[in-house]
Amino acid sequence: MKILKTPHHDLVFAEFSDLPEKTGTVYFRTDINGPPGPSVRMEQTVNTICNLREHQEDGSNILIIAHASKAEKSIEDNFKELKTEVLSSAKNLALPLENILFARDLNELKKLSNSNKNSIVFLENIRKICGEELVPPSDSTKTDFWEYFTQYTKINGALSCCHRDALSLRLFADGCYCNDSFISELYDITQLYTDTKELKLWGVAGAKAEKLDAIRLTEGRDDLMVVLDGGPVFVLLLWALYQKAPSLKKTLPASIGKENTELIEKFYTKNWEKVKENALEIAKKIEGGSINMILPIDVNIKKQDGTTKTVNLKEIGEGKFESIGPNSITMIGNMAAKRIFLQNGSWEERKNLDNGKGESTTNSFCKEVLNKSSKFFINGGDTVSDIRTLENVLKLSKYREKGKLKELAVGGFVVHWWKYLYHGKYVPHGVKYAEIGSFRTLYTKMREQRGFD
């Protein structure tokens, strides 16, 4: 049992140490959604499978549920990657695995589970094969999905999805156990926000509009400083700051230029009025001093002739923004010295990474922060995948062993969790279901140990 203390109330979770001495077939909800290649989410899933086999009875199966980012997309490629990783770890399994199978719908999963023992059965993208996943009915216990899986021990390894009210997460309210990564990452992101003793730097990059919500959660916090270090969200806020932060106009460009305007339009046109309002409000708060932010001093831009050039921030309009420049990286590294740094979002487009040759912005930035910060947290499937392409160049294993590097798989969930810690209004849906299910599980365990009905 693990107890997580928050400013609003304590949360209790059942963990693997609470599992019975031997358990049968399990329902395992995980998240391996992300780009191909080295993935912390895949690593966590494989580790959970290895741990589960220590607790299972011979002949038991593992039924894995996962999702793709889009409902129409197949998750078969992720399955193939998982199968490869599990097979390479087979020597670490307490019980053998005879088969690793892919089911294209729930009926096929049932048949495969019934006809196979000591096997993994992996279900096709739950959003694709179950229309109730993202819009679960009020009486979810009456769904075919619930009625089938309720018979099994349920394992929650899907913290990154827990801001959603999904059917596959609601099932955990029926009783569950949380895997190690669920508990450890929830603890890490809680400590990062609630421990106010020292200044922490939060690098924000990428394209998702929810990054703006994350920035707003640093308002009034002297211990949290935002570092704008890449992606369309940086260009968007640069535009907003010129509109609403007159004290910064000496360092800001008079125009972000045609190509960067098109970059903003590409990512934010769909919800432009809401995104614009949010960005302008953040700019006003930066101007007023209630949000602390570091801007880069130079940037890399792509000129119309296809060449890349490093220019001062004021000159960003001369080409399309690609990434922050070398002087900015040095400045940020110096500010991160002996401090905690949390990065959320990629510094540059994946196609610009140099496949381990050591020349990219990602390489330079990580080398600087790894060497100077007290601890470097990197969050998000894509961002972790980016840095792991530089595994050997950056000698990442050395920093992991020293406790200076921690890769997190929670992704955008961190914003929703920090909203809860900031406002205290509601616990995100998936965490609430995990807590309810943990209480059920722990109560049943206590009742059985005491021997009363």
Buried (B, 14 or more C-beta within 10 A) or exposed (E): EBEBEBEEEEBEBBBBEBBEEEBEBBBBBBBBBBEEEBBBBBBBBBBBBBBBBEBBEEEBBBBBBBBBEEBEBBBBEBBBBBBEBBEEBEEBBEBEBEEBBBBBEBEBBBEBBEEBBBBBBBBBBBBBBBEBBBEBEEEBEEBEBBEBBEEBBBBBBBBBBBBBBBBBBBBBBBBBBBBBBBBBBBEBBBEBBEEEEEBBBBBBBBBBBBBBBBBBBBBEBEBBBBBBBBBBBBBBBBBBBBEBBEEBEEEBBEEBBEBBBEBBEEBBEEEEEEBBEBBBBBBBBBBEEBBBBBBBBBBBBBEEEEEEBBBBBBBBBBBBBBBBBBBBBBBBBEBBEEBBBBBBBBBBEEEBBBEBEEEBBBBBBBBBBBEBBBBBBBBBBBBBBBBBBBEEBBEBEEBEEEEBBBBBBBBBBBBBBBBBBBEEEEBBBBBBBBBBBBBBBBEEBEEEEEEEE
